[in-house]
Amino acid sequence: MNVTAPVEVKMRRIAAADNAAIASVIRQVSAEYGLTADKGYTVADPELDELYQLYSRPGCAYWVVEQNGEVVGGGGVAPLKCSEPDICELQKMYFLPSARGQGLAKKLAQMALEHARTQGFSRCYLETTAFLTDAIGLYERLGFEHIDGPLGCTGHVDCEVRMLKTL
């Protein structure tokens, strides 16, 4: 008989001490999917090692997911740069393989969207890439709709899938 210890899962706002761990998660997942810095994916963002500071700004929030005390994923929301003031962006949603398939990304995204509503945003934008089919399916189930072109100035030129949701 196999006895598996229960996995303790926590979802909480990012702390300064989480910067290195969540940057490592983003780098690992980016490498897994071939999302390289030279293509303008998140792994190239200059703030990658300072997400706590980035998401401490007004209108921003970032959550990390811990399993048994280890950061295994995260995601956040922030105002969309170079855009209308009512549009935010769902950003930096990355989960290690051990955290996938448990509904954690859905729960985190729902928290982020609720936070965005409380901050006065009426629309949420996101960008991803076509081969992240599980992520795209999640976003569609959450009510995001595909749009033809990019919004704002994210710098993620190779993210060819753009989606928008009315909050």
N, C-alpha and C positions, 0 to 999 in steps of 0.2 A: 504494500500500500504506500503510495506517495503522499506525503503530507507537505503541503506548500504553505509557508508562512504568509499571512496576509500582507499585502503591500500597503504601506501608509502613504497616502497621497495628500498633499497640501497644495493649494493654489492661493498665492498671496502677492501683494504688491512688491515690486522689486526693491531691494535694499542696495546700498552702495557695495556691500560685501558680495553681492551676486554678479557684479560686472564681469569678472573673469570666467565664471562658470557659464553664464548664458552666452557670452561671446564664443566660448569653446563649443557649446551646443550648436550655435549657428554655423560655425566653421565646419564642424563634423558633418552636419546635415547638408551643407552646401557642397562639400567634397563628395558626399554620397551620391548626389544628383548631378554633379558636374557644373554647379552654379559658381563659375569662377569670377574673380575680381575683374579680370580684363573685359568681361562682358557687361559690367555695370550692375551685377546683382548685389544684394544686401551685404555680402561678405566684403565688398569694397567700400562700404560706408565709413567715412572717417570717424564717426561716433561709435563704432561697433564696440569698442572697449570701454565706453562710458555711457551705457544705456541708462543707468540710474539718473545721471545728470541730465541726459536728454529728455527723459520722461518725467522729470520733476518740474517741467515748465507748465504754465497754465494751459488747461485743455488737454493735457497729455496724461497717459497712464500706461503702465506696463506691468504685467503679471508674470511671475515665474511659477512653474509647476515642479514640485519636488516629489520624488518617490523615495521613501526610506531615507530622507534627509539629503538626497542628491538632486541637484537641478537637472531636469530632463527635458524641459521645454519652456516655451514662453510665447508671449504675443502682446501687442499693445495697440493703442490708438493715439493719433495726434492730428492736429489741424493739417490739412493738405496744403503744402507750400504752393505759392503762386496760383491760388484758386479763390473761388468765392468763399466768404467767411463761414457759410453754413455747411461746408463739406469737410469731413474728417477722412482720415485714411486708416484702415486696418493694416498694421505693420508688423513685420518681423515675427511671423507665426512659424515657429520651428519646433519640432519634437523629435527626440531620439527614437529609434525603432522600439525601444522598451516601453515607450509612452503612447504608442499609436494603437488605434483600434479600441480604445477604452472610453471614447466620448469626451476626452479631456479638451481637445481642440474646440469642439462644439461648445462646451461649457465656457471656456475662456473667451471665445468669440462673442458669445451671448453677453458675458460680463462687460466686455469692451464696448459692445453696441449700446448696452444700457448706460454705461458711463458716458458715452458720446451724447446720448439723449439728454442726460442730466447737465451736460456742459453746453447745451443749446444747439447742437448740430442737428440738421434735418436730413442729411445724406451722408453715406459712408462709401468711400471708394477703395478699391484694392487693385493691385497688379500681381500677376503670377505668370507662370509659364505653362505651356500646353501639356507638357509631360507630367505635371503634378496633378494627375487626374483625380486622386483621392481628395486633395485640397479643393479642387474646382467643384467636385460633387458636393462637398460640405458647404461651400459658399452658395451654391445653387439652392441647396436645401434650406439655407438660412435666409433665402429671399434675394440674394444678389442676382442682378441681371447683367448679361454681357452687353458691353457698349463698344462702339466702333473704334474710338480713338482714345488716346491718353488724356488725362486731366492733370492739371498742376505741372510741377517740375520736379519729379522724383529722382531723375537721373538714372532710372532703371530701364535703359533703352531696349534691352532684350526681353523684357517682360511683355510678351505679346498678347496676353489675356488680361483684359481690363473689365472690371465689374463695378456696378454701382447699386446701392440699396437705399431706398427711402426709409428713414427711421420713424 
